[in-house]
Amino acid sequence: MLWKKAAELTPTPLEHCMGGEGTVMMERLLDAPAEMLGKGRAYVRHTLAPGVSIGRHTHTGEMESMVIVKGRARHVINGEEQLLETGDLIAAMPGDTHEIACLGEELLVLIAQVLYE
């Protein structure tokens, strides 16, 4: 069993994450790959302030799912733009290229999981 208290999670600043704008605050929810049974490389909570983005990147040999916990986002996957809101879920499959940015004046909070193919 794993159990972690929110107060124990330490935010890590990621400046220009994947070539994006500003600083993403990342909290590692699971210590990958050990706490993911070797099946993935990330299970994190990202917080993006207005104007902050995660730049365009391609998933090779892995897939990433994201759920929007709070806020609004502009997500572009394989050239297709999507507007995401609280509760929405996306998944970038192996070979997909995507990017995401905070929209509006509210923080964007998302949980992302990257699993190996």
ZIJO-V194026 format. One record per residue. N is the residue number from 1. PHI is phi in radians with two decimals (none if undefined). OMEGA is omega in degrees with one decimal (999 if undefined). NEAR is the number of other C-alpha atoms within 12 Angstrom. Layout:
# ZIJO-V194026
((N,PHI,OMEGA,NEAR) (N,PHI,OMEGA,NEAR))
This chain:
# ZIJO-V194026
((1,none,173.1,5) (2,-2.00,176.4,10) (3,-2.60,179.4,10) (4,-2.32,176.3,15) (5,-1.55,-179.5,10) (6,-0.95,-178.7,12) (7,-1.14,-179.6,9) (8,-1.52,-179.0,11) (9,-1.38,-177.9,18) (10,-1.87,177.1,18) (11,-1.16,177.0,20) (12,-2.04,177.7,18) (13,-1.32,175.3,20) (14,-2.04,-180.0,23) (15,-1.34,178.0,19) (16,0.90,-178.2,20) (17,-0.96,-178.9,26) (18,0.95,179.7,23) (19,1.49,-179.9,19) (20,-1.37,-178.4,23) (21,-1.63,172.3,23) (22,1.26,-175.0,23) (23,-2.13,174.2,27) (24,-1.53,173.9,35) (25,-1.68,-175.7,29) (26,-1.98,172.0,28) (27,-2.10,177.5,28) (28,-1.36,179.6,28) (29,-1.39,173.6,30) (30,-2.24,177.3,29) (31,-1.48,-176.3,21) (32,-1.54,1.8,20) (33,-1.56,-173.3,19) (34,-1.00,-177.3,14) (35,-1.42,175.6,19) (36,-1.94,178.3,22) (37,0.98,178.7,15) (38,1.26,-175.4,16) (39,-1.73,-178.7,21) (40,-2.81,-178.0,25) (41,-1.98,-179.4,27) (42,-2.79,166.6,31) (43,-2.49,-167.2,30) (44,-2.38,169.2,31) (45,-1.96,177.2,32) (46,-1.89,173.0,39) (47,-2.11,-179.1,38) (48,-2.09,175.0,42) (49,-1.35,176.4,28) (50,-0.91,180.0,24) (51,1.50,-178.9,25) (52,-1.57,-179.3,36) (53,-2.49,168.1,37) (54,-1.83,-172.7,36) (55,-1.21,-177.5,27) (56,-1.11,178.3,24) (57,-2.65,-177.3,25) (58,-1.96,176.8,22) (59,-1.66,179.6,26) (60,-2.00,179.3,18) (61,1.25,-179.2,18) (62,-2.76,173.8,23) (63,-2.29,179.4,29) (64,-2.20,171.8,34) (65,-1.92,178.3,28) (66,-2.40,172.3,35) (67,-2.09,179.3,30) (68,-1.47,-179.1,32) (69,-1.50,-176.7,24) (70,-2.74,173.4,28) (71,1.66,-179.4,28) (72,-2.26,-177.1,34) (73,-2.46,167.9,40) (74,-1.84,-179.6,31) (75,-2.07,176.7,33) (76,-2.09,179.0,26) (77,-2.23,-178.3,26) (78,0.87,177.1,20) (79,1.48,-179.3,15) (80,-1.72,-179.0,14) (81,-1.51,176.5,17) (82,-2.29,173.1,21) (83,-1.79,-175.3,23) (84,-1.96,178.8,28) (85,-2.29,179.0,27) (86,-0.83,178.7,23) (87,1.65,-179.4,18) (88,-1.26,-178.6,23) (89,-2.30,173.6,24) (90,-2.30,173.3,31) (91,-2.44,173.8,28) (92,-1.69,-176.5,32) (93,-1.54,178.7,24) (94,-0.90,-179.3,22) (95,1.65,179.3,18) (96,-1.28,175.6,24) (97,-2.04,-178.7,27) (98,-2.62,177.8,34) (99,-2.69,-179.1,35) (100,-2.53,-179.0,44) (101,-2.45,175.5,44) (102,-1.27,176.5,37) (103,-1.94,175.2,26) (104,1.43,-174.9,20) (105,-1.81,-179.0,16) (106,-1.68,174.1,21) (107,-1.03,170.7,27) (108,-1.78,176.8,38) (109,-2.09,179.2,36) (110,-2.42,173.4,38) (111,-1.95,-177.9,32) (112,-2.13,176.3,31) (113,-2.28,177.6,32) (114,-1.99,-178.7,30) (115,-1.97,176.8,27) (116,-1.27,178.5,22) (117,-1.21,999,17))
